[in-house]
């Protein structure tokens, strides 16, 4: 059976780390001071943090090479906008705007509530701002149509007089007046109207839009900020106002990192407290208080060095990377607990260099495996199509590497210095030499505070912790009973079934509103919009990407069949096209446009009368139509993702070359790549885990069990996060990638300890592994959970999601490491350790 062992690499590493431990133990001050100096110098990169911050939502949370971005580029190049003929319908982006929804529990189309709406509108348009000692108002920045600011349809209809509402016969969704066509579905919400006559009977909400030119960002941003202040401070008795701007989501999103600054201090305070308590010993010499404190400090130095180095190199900092300190805190403390456990297994009578050499020989390989798996998983996550994931993975992988480096050097040096204190039988606080036993006549308080240094004279080792004794004498034997193993299998089957059920219920996509804080005014706006303006959805532009003979009836039939295919979709309401209006104009004026010459002759005059349509046609230098576009109005009966995919599929089936686009498709593209990208990244990461395990764990079967644990935890986390209300999006993808590295940690420790055990019986091997590493693993799991638990109080979806998934990863990883894997290892024949 020795053939199945591949322990040459592992033996070489153990020997190398043993020598390293002896070297560091002999010269601890060098390895204490050097990391401090290095982290201090690299930490200077934080000076550039503000300038390196990159939290553009579109750049970071949409696919880098999304199809809609290519489509937008084509639209912008083919149909450039006209600043003097603004059209919301024709925007290739969301534009620059402010908007408000005035809602009422009763009919808002009455004189009294409309007066309040008009008063608010007047206040908005009358605002005067100061920039560079110059005053400007809405007229100075508004988007224009033929020299006039773009206006709101409902206010134009009543001619800015609330009393006129009783004299106007509104029709829905379109209102026609003097050859003008007003889209009332954009202005009126929760409308009750006669389906036969289209006459509006009542409405509960009015929405007003204020579009701005984008040629002076300083002015528009200042105007938008003034709009938010004005509307937020305005009060009304009869209407409820919610509001937003084109920059609101971006500005609110940028507030999220500030919201967790206080949580950082809380997390590290909790971690330090827990580490000290869990490493506290009643013996005043053997207590590991200072090592525990240095372990937490190690993680802080790692974050300072990694973040500072990347900022010095000019790497953009995205808000998602702000989760890294919580992640590194858990990884660093886990390594510390493993090293302390191995230190306690060395003989106290040996020299400090020898003790540290023995510690490194046992612990360094184990933490090397977990570091490699964590770093590999995060490095592979850098291939994600989302900028936010890439940024997180880059900052996290370097943080993991620095954490490992400092654990080997800085923490090792701290253990060596603490070991010198222990060798001198000195008090942990006063560093004064103290007696090992209580002298006669001394009080009990003296024995508690001023005595220490006793150890097992038979083994020459420190006394084991009570929890380790519980693992060895009670938990291990209980877990290896036949009845317990059968029960564990039943529990695992239930866990797996529930996880698979959750995976089937998993939803995809990031709701953009989740990027804002919970108490943001944007949430009220989105809720109001969903409540009152949920019937009509997007006005999607359809570009004809080829020269098309609109005058040819036979060719025109092909395009009409494509339009019919669009309109046959359940979520399509109507089509609005320049060539339909041109045909209607020709019929009304008795023009014959059935030939190319006649069509091209009469079209310029039509476009003079309807200048807005000029933006829908791309002419060549010879005045031929090179490309054109029309618009499809969709209904809110289908998810945005399905609208985009359905329209793209219909366009692909059309014999005419078509392209469908709406600015929202930029964000919907995540749905088309998130699942495949996540699965691909996870599969590659799992294969990498298998390779690392095969190289560093000297047993093929145990390596396979480690990979099994990784896959099992991933399935569990994915399923339970769906049951916990977390979607598969770029935020949760970060955590699932991280899950691969985290989930392997506990299983690796137990598997490695199992195969390296000198016991001959499989059950005894499991008990031995649990007695040695059960408590450190439990400490590491609890420290990680305590490190991120403060994030559950965050008002940010991003950080709450991080907490939820890390909690699931740690919980399931702990259960696999302390329950499932030990049982499974005892049930299958494992190769004998060389």
Helices and strands as residue ranges (DSSP letters): G 2-4, H 8-26, H 28-42, G 43-48, H 49-52, H 57-61, H 67-78, G 88-90, E 96-103, H 111-126, E 128-131, E 134-137, H 138-141, E 144-145, E 148-149, H 153-157, G 162-166, E 174-177, E 180-183, G 184-186, E 188-189, E 192-193, E 200-202, E 205-212, H 217-233, E 240-245, H 248-254, H 256-279, H 289-312, G 319-323, H 324-344, H 352-381, H 387-406, I 407-411, H 412-423, H 444-450, H 466-470, I 471-475, H 476-479, H 482-504, G 512-515, H 521-532, E 536-544, H 553-567, E 572-576, H 578-588, H 596-609, G 611-616, E 617-619, E 625-635, H 640-653, E 658-661, H 665-696, H 700-723, H 730-756, H 762-788, G 789-793, H 797-815, I 816-820, H 821-827
